[in-house]
Structures are given as structure tokens and as C-alpha cells.
């Protein structure tokens, strides 16, 4: 994934999640609900946004790698 210089708001991340939710593992949805109930650093918001960005277009291996990173983030916030 390329480095982006934009800062993404809580709402940006939530909208990106909503657009990709149908492609994500079902058990990740509760974790995202918990994630959105809290405040997070700008770096973390940006990282989650970019893990979700074009998730639906990523191949199976890339999705698996993104899932692993998302699980790490979502279970530890």
C-alpha cells in the first residue's frame, strides 16, 4: 500500500468501513463496532482507512494480510 499524506477523520474511516463491510469477515463486524465507539490517534485512523481502502479489489492473499493487521489493531484498542 502506498503512503498517503491525508489525515482521515473518524467519519472517513467509518464510511470506508461501511462501503467494504460486505467483503470483510463476519466476525470482524463486532470489533469494528467497538473500534468506532472509541477515540483513536490520527495514525491509527489513517492505518485502518488504508487497510480498508480497495479491500474488495485486493486478491485473496492481500485480503488475508490486511485481515491479520486489522485483527491485531481491533483486538488491541
N, C-alpha and C positions, 0 to 999 in steps of 0.2 A: 504494500500500500504506500502511496506517495504521501509525503509530508504536506500538510495543509497549514496555511498561516491564519486561517479564520478561526475565531473562537465561536463555538456553538453553544447556544443557550440551552437551558433545561428543556424549554419548549421545542427547540430544534431537534434535540435528541428524542423527545417523546414522539414527535411527528415522524421522524425517521423510523423509530421502533414500530409505530402503528402501520407504516407502509410496508414493513418487512415481516411483521408478526406471523403472517400466514406461512412463511418459509422457515421459521425458527422452530427448534424442538419444543414440543408442548410443555415440557417440564421447566422451561426457561421463563414462561409467562409469569408465574408467581414471583420469581426472582426479580423480574423487571418491575412488577407492581411495587415490591418492597424498595427497589432502587429509586423509583420515581417519588416515593414518599419521603425521601431524604434530600438534603442539600449535598452537593459534591463539588470538588475542586474543578477548576476550568480544565486542567489537564485530563482529568478522568472523564469529564463530559466529552471532550474532544476525542479521546480514545474510543469511547463507546460509540460515538457517532460514526467514526470511520470504520469500526468493525461492522456496523450495520449497513453502511453505505454500499449499495450494489450487491448486498448479500445474495439476493436472488439470482444474480448473474454469475456468481462465483461457482467454480467447479466443486465437486464433492470434497476433494482434499482441502481446498481453500476454506470451504464452509466448516469442515471439521476443525481446522486450525483456529478459525475465528470462534467457533463454539467453545473450544478449550479455553481461549483467552477470556471470552465473555463469562464463562462459568467461574473462572478464577476471580474476576472482578466482582461479579454479582454475589458470590458467596462470601466475600470478604469486606463488604461495605456495610 
